[in-house]
Amino acid sequence: MSKKWRNLRIYRDYGKADPKDIEEFEKKYNICLPKTYKELMLEHNGAKLEESEFDFINSRGQEDGRSFSFDFFGNVNNASDKNINYYNKNIQNPDYYGVPGLIGFGSTAEGDTVCFDYRDDPKTCEPKVVLLVHDEYDELPDGTSHMHIEPIADNFDEFLDMLYEFKDEDIEWE
């Protein structure tokens, strides 16, 4: 078993994901989820992390960042959030400005979705990680549009390495 995610401090989760729920999800979307991601969800379904922040350079060349939490698998009693299937029902649907080939696995405080990106290689088990921005849109050559996509990491392990804990002293107050 990978130890990649064990340095993360998890303050809350929904217990252990049922392996059958993960397997059914992969079959439903005809994908292979990253090994490290599945290991994390099997131990800490819907993990909420102390190290929940990540930074990136956006498509405008500006420093940007988000606060992140994982979605969870299955039906969880007393969950105020919806499960991963709920959030993915429209992510790939062009009628809702979705993008075929993206699979959401977490949400940001701003309402954006962190996704695995299978567009370049639908059979990969180590897809890129992207941010699907819910309130920005890209127009396509055919006149349609979809939610804006920001590249974040080349794979899930790289994404985990980007996570850090937010501290008040990180803010420059004016």
N, CA and C atoms as a LAMMPS dump frame, in Angstrom:
ITEM: TIMESTEP
0
ITEM: NUMBER OF ATOMS
522
ITEM: BOX BOUNDS ff ff ff
-5.0000000000000000e+02 5.0000000000000000e+02
-5.0000000000000000e+02 5.0000000000000000e+02
-5.0000000000000000e+02 5.0000000000000000e+02
ITEM: ATOMS id mol type element x y z
1 1 1 N 0.846 -1.193 0
2 1 2 C 0 0 0
3 1 3 C 0.884 1.245 0
4 2 1 N 0.481 2.209 -0.76
5 2 2 C 1.206 3.478 -0.873
6 2 3 C 1.135 4.246 0.442
7 3 1 N 2.17 4.964 0.729
8 3 2 C 2.191 5.826 1.907
9 3 3 C 2.111 7.298 1.493
10 4 1 N 1.829 7.538 0.224
11 4 2 C 1.861 8.881 -0.354
12 4 3 C 0.992 9.878 0.424
13 5 1 N -0.173 9.491 0.851
14 5 2 C -1.107 10.427 1.475
15 5 3 C -1.008 10.45 2.991
16 6 1 N -0.163 9.626 3.576
17 6 2 C -0.154 9.494 5.035
18 6 3 C 0.42 10.698 5.767
19 7 1 N 1.11 11.599 5.061
20 7 2 C 1.611 12.8 5.73
21 7 3 C 0.529 13.869 5.853
22 8 1 N -0.618 13.64 5.244
23 8 2 C -1.722 14.594 5.344
24 8 3 C -2.453 14.398 6.673
25 9 1 N -2.841 15.501 7.271
26 9 2 C -3.576 15.433 8.541
27 9 3 C -5.064 15.518 8.246
28 10 1 N -5.758 14.448 8.516
29 10 2 C -7.184 14.339 8.229
30 10 3 C -7.943 14.621 9.521
31 11 1 N -8.782 15.649 9.498
32 11 2 C -9.52 15.988 10.712
33 11 3 C -10.938 15.444 10.702
34 12 1 N -11.419 15.011 9.529
35 12 2 C -12.765 14.432 9.459
36 12 3 C -12.868 13.601 8.193
37 13 1 N -13.663 12.548 8.285
38 13 2 C -13.968 11.754 7.098
39 13 3 C -15.302 11.058 7.322
40 14 1 N -15.731 10.27 6.349
41 14 2 C -16.975 9.515 6.449
42 14 3 C -16.681 8.028 6.617
43 15 1 N -15.635 7.719 7.349
44 15 2 C -15.249 6.325 7.554
45 15 3 C -14.511 5.79 6.337
46 16 1 N -14.625 4.506 6.132
47 16 2 C -13.961 3.848 5.005
48 16 3 C -14.951 3.696 3.864
49 17 1 N -14.504 3.985 2.648
50 17 2 C -15.356 3.763 1.469
51 17 3 C -15.495 2.263 1.249
52 18 1 N -16.634 1.851 0.772
53 18 2 C -16.866 0.467 0.392
54 18 3 C -16.176 0.238 -0.949
55 19 1 N -15.29 -0.754 -1.04
56 19 2 C -14.608 -1.017 -2.315
57 19 3 C -15.587 -1.224 -3.477
58 20 1 N -16.769 -1.765 -3.189
59 20 2 C -17.77 -1.974 -4.237
60 20 3 C -18.269 -0.648 -4.801
61 21 1 N -18.407 0.374 -3.947
62 21 2 C -18.843 1.69 -4.424
63 21 3 C -17.819 2.282 -5.386
64 22 1 N -16.54 2.132 -5.063
65 22 2 C -15.486 2.651 -5.94
66 22 3 C -15.47 1.866 -7.251
67 23 1 N -15.576 0.551 -7.158
68 23 2 C -15.585 -0.294 -8.355
69 23 3 C -16.777 0.046 -9.258
70 24 1 N -17.952 0.224 -8.674
71 24 2 C -19.146 0.584 -9.453
72 24 3 C -18.981 1.95 -10.111
73 25 1 N -18.365 2.887 -9.405
74 25 2 C -18.121 4.216 -9.961
75 25 3 C -17.201 4.12 -11.185
76 26 1 N -16.128 3.343 -11.057
77 26 2 C -15.211 3.169 -12.186
78 26 3 C -15.92 2.524 -13.379
79 27 1 N -16.756 1.553 -13.122
80 27 2 C -17.497 0.898 -14.209
81 27 3 C -18.498 1.853 -14.845
82 28 1 N -19.204 2.617 -14.021
83 28 2 C -20.214 3.552 -14.526
84 28 3 C -19.608 4.547 -15.511
85 29 1 N -18.421 5.051 -15.19
86 29 2 C -17.782 6.068 -16.024
87 29 3 C -16.699 5.486 -16.942
88 30 1 N -16.515 4.166 -16.88
89 30 2 C -15.532 3.474 -17.72
90 30 3 C -14.137 4.092 -17.565
91 31 1 N -13.702 4.214 -16.299
92 31 2 C -12.41 4.823 -15.984
93 31 3 C -11.648 3.948 -14.999
94 32 1 N -10.396 4.285 -14.82
95 32 2 C -9.532 3.698 -13.805
96 32 3 C -9.063 4.85 -12.925
97 33 1 N -9.485 4.851 -11.667
98 33 2 C -9.07 5.904 -10.738
99 33 3 C -7.637 5.671 -10.28
100 34 1 N -6.907 6.73 -9.925
101 34 2 C -5.537 6.574 -9.443
102 34 3 C -5.456 5.706 -8.187
103 35 1 N -4.426 4.9 -8.123
104 35 2 C -4.222 3.974 -7.004
105 35 3 C -4.174 4.712 -5.663
106 36 1 N -3.392 5.778 -5.597
107 36 2 C -3.267 6.523 -4.336
108 36 3 C -4.614 7.095 -3.899
109 37 1 N -5.378 7.587 -4.848
110 37 2 C -6.706 8.134 -4.536
111 37 3 C -7.609 7.046 -3.956
112 38 1 N -7.631 5.876 -4.598
113 38 2 C -8.483 4.795 -4.095
114 38 3 C -8.039 4.357 -2.704
115 39 1 N -6.74 4.256 -2.483
116 39 2 C -6.235 3.875 -1.156
117 39 3 C -6.678 4.877 -0.098
118 40 1 N -6.599 6.161 -0.428
119 40 2 C -7.02 7.202 0.514
120 40 3 C -8.506 7.078 0.829
121 41 1 N -9.346 6.924 -0.188
122 41 2 C -10.797 6.831 0.03
123 41 3 C -11.171 5.546 0.773
124 42 1 N -10.435 4.467 0.553
125 42 2 C -10.718 3.217 1.267
126 42 3 C -10.437 3.341 2.756
127 43 1 N -9.571 4.268 3.137
128 43 2 C -9.27 4.509 4.549
129 43 3 C -10.001 5.733 5.106
130 44 1 N -10.179 6.753 4.267
131 44 2 C -10.744 8.037 4.72
132 44 3 C -11.687 8.588 3.657
133 45 1 N -12.847 7.988 3.534
134 45 2 C -13.832 8.382 2.53
135 45 3 C -14.242 9.837 2.724
136 46 1 N -14.113 10.653 1.673
137 46 2 C -14.496 12.058 1.768
138 46 3 C -13.639 12.847 2.729
139 47 1 N -12.347 12.557 2.779
140 47 2 C -11.432 13.181 3.737
141 47 3 C -11.498 14.701 3.711
142 48 1 N -11.485 15.286 4.893
143 48 2 C -11.334 16.728 5.083
144 48 3 C -9.946 16.912 5.694
145 49 1 N -9.121 17.727 5.053
146 49 2 C -7.707 17.814 5.394
147 49 3 C -7.333 19.141 6.056
148 50 1 N -6.357 19.093 6.96
149 50 2 C -5.742 20.326 7.449
150 50 3 C -5.015 21.003 6.289
151 51 1 N -4.351 20.202 5.447
152 51 2 C -3.628 20.698 4.282
153 51 3 C -4.594 20.734 3.102
154 52 1 N -5.474 21.716 3.096
155 52 2 C -6.562 21.741 2.118
156 52 3 C -6.381 22.806 1.035
157 53 1 N -5.293 23.539 1.075
158 53 2 C -5.061 24.636 0.132
159 53 3 C -4.116 24.191 -0.984
160 54 1 N -4.338 24.738 -2.178
161 54 2 C -3.371 24.55 -3.263
162 54 3 C -3.305 25.814 -4.1
163 55 1 N -2.127 26.06 -4.655
164 55 2 C -1.893 27.23 -5.496
165 55 3 C -1.535 26.771 -6.897
166 56 1 N -1.795 27.635 -7.871
167 56 2 C -1.442 27.354 -9.253
168 56 3 C -1.378 28.674 -10.006
169 57 1 N -0.799 28.632 -11.186
170 57 2 C -0.794 29.79 -12.072
171 57 3 C -1.948 29.585 -13.037
172 58 1 N -2.898 30.513 -13.049
173 58 2 C -4.078 30.339 -13.897
174 58 3 C -3.766 30.663 -15.36
175 59 1 N -4.737 30.472 -16.212
176 59 2 C -4.551 30.652 -17.65
177 59 3 C -4.281 32.105 -18.052
178 60 1 N -4.501 33.036 -17.133
179 60 2 C -4.179 34.446 -17.376
180 60 3 C -2.774 34.8 -16.884
181 61 1 N -2.048 33.766 -16.398
182 61 2 C -0.691 33.974 -15.91
183 61 3 C -0.625 34.526 -14.502
184 62 1 N -1.736 34.492 -13.778
185 62 2 C -1.795 35.048 -12.425
186 62 3 C -1.706 33.94 -11.382
187 63 1 N -1.124 34.282 -10.22
188 63 2 C -1.141 33.355 -9.096
189 63 3 C -2.578 33.205 -8.639
190 64 1 N -2.972 31.971 -8.355
191 64 2 C -4.346 31.674 -7.959
192 64 3 C -4.282 30.551 -6.933
193 65 1 N -5.358 30.309 -6.25
194 65 2 C -5.389 29.232 -5.267
195 65 3 C -6.8 28.921 -4.839
196 66 1 N -6.951 27.773 -4.226
197 66 2 C -8.26 27.33 -3.759
198 66 3 C -8.101 26.535 -2.458
199 67 1 N -9.203 26.432 -1.738
200 67 2 C -9.353 25.545 -0.593
201 67 3 C -10.181 24.359 -1.069
202 68 1 N -9.821 23.16 -0.684
203 68 2 C -10.333 21.944 -1.307
204 68 3 C -10.796 20.926 -0.268
205 69 1 N -11.833 20.143 -0.622
206 69 2 C -12.207 18.971 0.173
207 69 3 C -12.683 17.863 -0.77
208 70 1 N -12.462 16.628 -0.369
209 70 2 C -12.831 15.475 -1.175
210 70 3 C -14.325 15.194 -1.11
211 71 1 N -14.883 14.714 -2.207
212 71 2 C -16.229 14.146 -2.219
213 71 3 C -16.151 12.733 -1.663
214 72 1 N -17.292 12.14 -1.339
215 72 2 C -17.283 10.799 -0.759
216 72 3 C -18.086 9.824 -1.606
217 73 1 N -17.817 8.551 -1.405
218 73 2 C -18.514 7.469 -2.09
219 73 3 C -19.627 6.922 -1.214
220 74 1 N -20.674 6.403 -1.86
221 74 2 C -21.738 5.697 -1.159
222 74 3 C -22.746 6.616 -0.505
223 75 1 N -23.594 6.005 0.297
224 75 2 C -24.593 6.734 1.076
225 75 3 C -24.098 6.806 2.507
226 76 1 N -23.992 8.003 3.02
227 76 2 C -23.447 8.218 4.348
228 76 3 C -24.516 8.87 5.209
229 77 1 N -24.794 8.268 6.347
230 77 2 C -25.765 8.853 7.275
231 77 3 C -25.248 10.18 7.799
232 78 1 N -26.14 11.118 7.96
233 78 2 C -25.842 12.437 8.526
234 78 3 C -24.874 13.26 7.687
235 79 1 N -24.731 12.952 6.416
236 79 2 C -23.839 13.733 5.562
237 79 3 C -24.592 14.966 5.063
238 80 1 N -24.011 16.137 5.283
239 80 2 C -24.632 17.356 4.782
240 80 3 C -24.27 17.574 3.307
241 81 1 N -23.21 16.927 2.862
242 81 2 C -22.783 17.023 1.47
243 81 3 C -23.438 15.935 0.642
244 82 1 N -23.375 16.078 -0.674
245 82 2 C -23.846 15.043 -1.594
246 82 3 C -22.658 14.154 -1.963
247 83 1 N -22.947 12.923 -2.394
248 83 2 C -21.843 12.023 -2.723
249 83 3 C -21.287 12.288 -4.111
250 84 1 N -20.204 11.591 -4.436
251 84 2 C -19.467 11.81 -5.669
252 84 3 C -20.334 11.596 -6.91
253 85 1 N -21.297 10.69 -6.862
254 85 2 C -22.179 10.468 -8.006
255 85 3 C -23.062 11.688 -8.267
256 86 1 N -23.533 12.323 -7.216
257 86 2 C -24.373 13.514 -7.37
258 86 3 C -23.614 14.607 -8.116
259 87 1 N -22.383 14.847 -7.696
260 87 2 C -21.61 15.926 -8.307
261 87 3 C -21.171 15.6 -9.73
262 88 1 N -21.047 14.336 -10.068
263 88 2 C -20.583 13.974 -11.405
264 88 3 C -21.696 13.852 -12.433
265 89 1 N -22.951 13.91 -12.03
266 89 2 C -24.019 13.683 -12.995
267 89 3 C -24.047 14.72 -14.11
268 90 1 N -23.566 15.939 -13.859
269 90 2 C -23.586 16.97 -14.895
270 90 3 C -22.206 17.436 -15.356
271 91 1 N -21.144 16.984 -14.697
272 91 2 C -19.8 17.456 -15.045
273 91 3 C -19.446 17.141 -16.495
274 92 1 N -19.893 15.999 -17.007
275 92 2 C -19.579 15.615 -18.379
276 92 3 C -20.668 16.017 -19.376
277 93 1 N -21.731 16.601 -18.894
278 93 2 C -22.888 16.883 -19.739
279 93 3 C -22.786 18.271 -20.39
280 94 1 N -22.591 18.317 -21.724
281 94 2 C -22.499 19.616 -22.405
282 94 3 C -23.745 20.494 -22.24
283 95 1 N -24.909 19.875 -22.001
284 95 2 C -26.123 20.667 -21.785
285 95 3 C -26.037 21.52 -20.518
286 96 1 N -25.136 21.153 -19.609
287 96 2 C -24.911 21.903 -18.374
288 96 3 C -23.523 22.535 -18.376
289 97 1 N -22.992 22.787 -19.584
290 97 2 C -21.667 23.372 -19.771
291 97 3 C -20.56 22.48 -19.227
292 98 1 N -20.847 21.171 -19.13
293 98 2 C -19.865 20.204 -18.679
294 98 3 C -18.904 19.817 -19.796
295 99 1 N -17.911 19.003 -19.417
296 99 2 C -16.858 18.607 -20.344
297 99 3 C -16.699 17.09 -20.303
298 100 1 N -17.037 16.394 -21.395
299 100 2 C -16.816 14.948 -21.445
300 100 3 C -15.347 14.618 -21.166
301 101 1 N -15.132 13.601 -20.353
302 101 2 C -13.776 13.182 -20.014
303 101 3 C -13.278 13.681 -18.676
304 102 1 N -14.058 14.528 -18.005
305 102 2 C -13.672 14.994 -16.669
306 102 3 C -14.481 14.252 -15.614
307 103 1 N -13.822 13.887 -14.529
308 103 2 C -14.463 13.219 -13.4
309 103 3 C -14.126 13.998 -12.144
310 104 1 N -15.132 14.605 -11.53
311 104 2 C -14.915 15.372 -10.317
312 104 3 C -14.668 14.469 -9.114
313 105 1 N -13.731 14.878 -8.256
314 105 2 C -13.476 14.125 -7.027
315 105 3 C -13.432 15.014 -5.795
316 106 1 N -13.603 16.315 -5.977
317 106 2 C -13.609 17.21 -4.841
318 106 3 C -14.118 18.58 -5.227
319 107 1 N -14.386 19.382 -4.22
320 107 2 C -14.95 20.714 -4.428
321 107 3 C -14.102 21.756 -3.729
322 108 1 N -14.193 22.975 -4.231
323 108 2 C -13.491 24.076 -3.59
324 108 3 C -14.497 24.946 -2.852
325 109 1 N -13.98 25.784 -1.975
326 109 2 C -14.844 26.7 -1.227
327 109 3 C -15.534 27.678 -2.163
328 110 1 N -14.956 27.906 -3.347
329 110 2 C -15.538 28.835 -4.317
330 110 3 C -16.61 28.179 -5.179
331 111 1 N -16.861 26.89 -4.988
332 111 2 C -17.879 26.193 -5.762
333 111 3 C -17.377 25.558 -7.046
334 112 1 N -16.059 25.524 -7.229
335 112 2 C -15.474 24.877 -8.395
336 112 3 C -15.244 23.399 -8.1
337 113 1 N -14.941 22.621 -9.132
338 113 2 C -14.761 21.178 -8.974
339 113 3 C -13.354 20.779 -9.377
340 114 1 N -12.686 20.019 -8.521
341 114 2 C -11.386 19.455 -8.843
342 114 3 C -11.653 18.113 -9.516
343 115 1 N -11.06 17.924 -10.701
344 115 2 C -11.397 16.775 -11.545
345 115 3 C -10.17 15.994 -11.992
346 116 1 N -10.396 14.716 -12.233
347 116 2 C -9.448 13.924 -12.999
348 116 3 C -9.771 14.177 -14.464
349 117 1 N -8.743 14.342 -15.281
350 117 2 C -8.911 14.677 -16.692
351 117 3 C -8.498 13.493 -17.566
352 118 1 N -9.495 12.813 -18.125
353 118 2 C -9.269 11.648 -18.987
354 118 3 C -9.373 11.993 -20.47
355 119 1 N -9.431 13.267 -20.821
356 119 2 C -9.64 13.637 -22.223
357 119 3 C -8.496 13.183 -23.133
358 120 1 N -7.259 13.298 -22.695
359 120 2 C -6.117 12.891 -23.526
360 120 3 C -5.936 11.385 -23.593
361 121 1 N -6.265 10.697 -22.495
362 121 2 C -6.062 9.247 -22.427
363 121 3 C -7.157 8.625 -21.561
364 122 1 N -8.277 8.215 -22.164
365 122 2 C -9.406 7.673 -21.399
366 122 3 C -9.094 6.395 -20.616
367 123 1 N -8.012 5.714 -20.943
368 123 2 C -7.679 4.435 -20.287
369 123 3 C -6.617 4.571 -19.203
370 124 1 N -6.087 5.773 -19.003
371 124 2 C -5.031 5.946 -18.009
372 124 3 C -5.571 5.733 -16.596
373 125 1 N -4.701 5.275 -15.717
374 125 2 C -5.026 5.191 -14.287
375 125 3 C -4.35 6.322 -13.515
376 126 1 N -3.658 7.193 -14.228
377 126 2 C -2.992 8.344 -13.61
378 126 3 C -3.311 9.612 -14.411
379 127 1 N -4.582 10.021 -14.413
380 127 2 C -4.967 11.207 -15.188
381 127 3 C -4.427 12.5 -14.578
382 128 1 N -4.403 13.529 -15.4
383 128 2 C -4.062 14.865 -14.923
384 128 3 C -5.168 15.341 -13.984
385 129 1 N -4.849 16.353 -13.198
386 129 2 C -5.825 16.978 -12.299
387 129 3 C -6.063 18.4 -12.801
388 130 1 N -7.335 18.749 -12.945
389 130 2 C -7.717 20.073 -13.422
390 130 3 C -8.789 20.656 -12.512
391 131 1 N -8.991 21.947 -12.653
392 131 2 C -10.039 22.656 -11.926
393 131 3 C -11.096 23.074 -12.936
394 132 1 N -12.337 22.687 -12.698
395 132 2 C -13.462 23.082 -13.526
396 132 3 C -14.123 24.279 -12.845
397 133 1 N -13.966 25.448 -13.448
398 133 2 C -14.414 26.712 -12.85
399 133 3 C -15.873 26.948 -13.232
400 134 1 N -16.742 26.976 -12.25
401 134 2 C -18.182 26.993 -12.497
402 134 3 C -18.736 28.313 -13.02
403 135 1 N -18.013 29.398 -12.863
404 135 2 C -18.57 30.685 -13.281
405 135 3 C -17.739 31.389 -14.363
406 136 1 N -16.927 30.624 -15.073
407 136 2 C -16.203 31.112 -16.247
408 136 3 C -16.431 30.096 -17.361
409 137 1 N -16.506 30.583 -18.602
410 137 2 C -16.835 29.698 -19.715
411 137 3 C -15.886 29.915 -20.884
412 138 1 N -15.61 28.827 -21.591
413 138 2 C -14.796 28.874 -22.797
414 138 3 C -15.686 28.561 -23.988
415 139 1 N -15.596 29.402 -25.014
416 139 2 C -16.378 29.161 -26.228
417 139 3 C -15.606 28.217 -27.139
418 140 1 N -16.319 27.267 -27.713
419 140 2 C -15.742 26.283 -28.62
420 140 3 C -15.952 26.722 -30.067
421 141 1 N -15.167 26.172 -30.995
422 141 2 C -15.298 26.564 -32.408
423 141 3 C -16.701 26.366 -32.985
424 142 1 N -17.469 25.408 -32.443
425 142 2 C -18.816 25.162 -32.974
426 142 3 C -19.876 26.101 -32.397
427 143 1 N -19.441 27.074 -31.591
428 143 2 C -20.379 28.044 -31.025
429 143 3 C -20.921 27.66 -29.661
430 144 1 N -20.672 26.439 -29.214
431 144 2 C -21.092 26.032 -27.872
432 144 3 C -20.015 26.468 -26.874
433 145 1 N -20.295 26.305 -25.612
434 145 2 C -19.298 26.644 -24.598
435 145 3 C -19.358 25.64 -23.458
436 146 1 N -18.297 25.626 -22.669
437 146 2 C -18.251 24.781 -21.474
438 146 3 C -17.546 25.546 -20.362
439 147 1 N -17.687 25.03 -19.144
440 147 2 C -17.022 25.665 -18.011
441 147 3 C -15.519 25.701 -18.267
442 148 1 N -14.89 26.722 -17.762
443 148 2 C -13.451 26.926 -17.952
444 148 3 C -12.654 25.864 -17.193
445 149 1 N -11.569 25.41 -17.799
446 149 2 C -10.698 24.379 -17.213
447 149 3 C -9.324 24.987 -16.947
448 150 1 N -8.85 24.818 -15.721
449 150 2 C -7.501 25.25 -15.351
450 150 3 C -6.651 24.017 -15.041
451 151 1 N -5.513 23.847 -15.695
452 151 2 C -4.609 22.736 -15.353
453 151 3 C -4.045 22.942 -13.948
454 152 1 N -3.971 21.864 -13.178
455 152 2 C -3.461 21.946 -11.807
456 152 3 C -2.216 21.077 -11.608
457 153 1 N -2.309 19.791 -11.956
458 153 2 C -1.193 18.866 -11.705
459 153 3 C -1.177 17.765 -12.767
460 154 1 N -0.005 17.178 -12.97
461 154 2 C 0.137 16.111 -13.966
462 154 3 C -0.468 14.788 -13.511
463 155 1 N -0.682 14.625 -12.195
464 155 2 C -1.305 13.406 -11.67
465 155 3 C -1.738 13.652 -10.223
466 156 1 N -2.417 12.668 -9.644
467 156 2 C -2.964 12.824 -8.295
468 156 3 C -1.872 12.97 -7.238
469 157 1 N -0.795 12.191 -7.347
470 157 2 C 0.285 12.298 -6.366
471 157 3 C 0.903 13.696 -6.377
472 158 1 N 1.08 14.262 -7.563
473 158 2 C 1.596 15.624 -7.66
474 158 3 C 0.609 16.614 -7.021
475 159 1 N -0.675 16.384 -7.224
476 159 2 C -1.687 17.234 -6.592
477 159 3 C -1.565 17.166 -5.068
478 160 1 N -1.42 15.959 -4.516
479 160 2 C -1.269 15.832 -3.064
480 160 3 C -0.058 16.6 -2.562
481 161 1 N 1.024 16.566 -3.339
482 161 2 C 2.239 17.286 -2.949
483 161 3 C 2.034 18.798 -2.922
484 162 1 N 1.057 19.296 -3.637
485 162 2 C 0.781 20.738 -3.694
486 162 3 C 0.006 21.239 -2.477
487 163 1 N -0.672 20.343 -1.777
488 163 2 C -1.56 20.752 -0.684
489 163 3 C -0.768 21.273 0.513
490 164 1 N -1.281 22.326 1.12
491 164 2 C -0.656 22.883 2.312
492 164 3 C -1.735 23.438 3.237
493 165 1 N -1.347 23.672 4.488
494 165 2 C -2.271 24.209 5.479
495 165 3 C -2.281 25.736 5.408
496 166 1 N -3.465 26.31 5.373
497 166 2 C -3.61 27.76 5.383
498 166 3 C -3.298 28.278 6.782
499 167 1 N -2.534 29.345 6.834
500 167 2 C -2.233 30.001 8.11
501 167 3 C -2.489 31.491 7.94
502 168 1 N -3.067 32.124 8.959
503 168 2 C -3.367 33.556 8.902
504 168 3 C -2.133 34.389 8.565
505 169 1 N -0.954 33.96 9.035
506 169 2 C 0.254 34.751 8.774
507 169 3 C 0.663 34.71 7.288
508 170 1 N 0.006 33.835 6.499
509 170 2 C 0.272 33.793 5.058
510 170 3 C -0.392 34.958 4.322
511 171 1 N -1.296 35.667 4.994
512 171 2 C -2.015 36.775 4.357
513 171 3 C -1.238 38.076 4.595
514 172 1 N -1.087 38.842 3.535
515 172 2 C -0.503 40.179 3.661
516 172 3 C -1.646 41.167 3.81
517 173 1 N -1.869 41.64 5.019
518 173 2 C -2.951 42.576 5.288
519 173 3 C -2.496 43.98 4.936
520 174 1 N -3.372 44.752 4.345
521 174 2 C -3.02 46.141 3.973
522 174 3 C -3.606 47.117 4.942
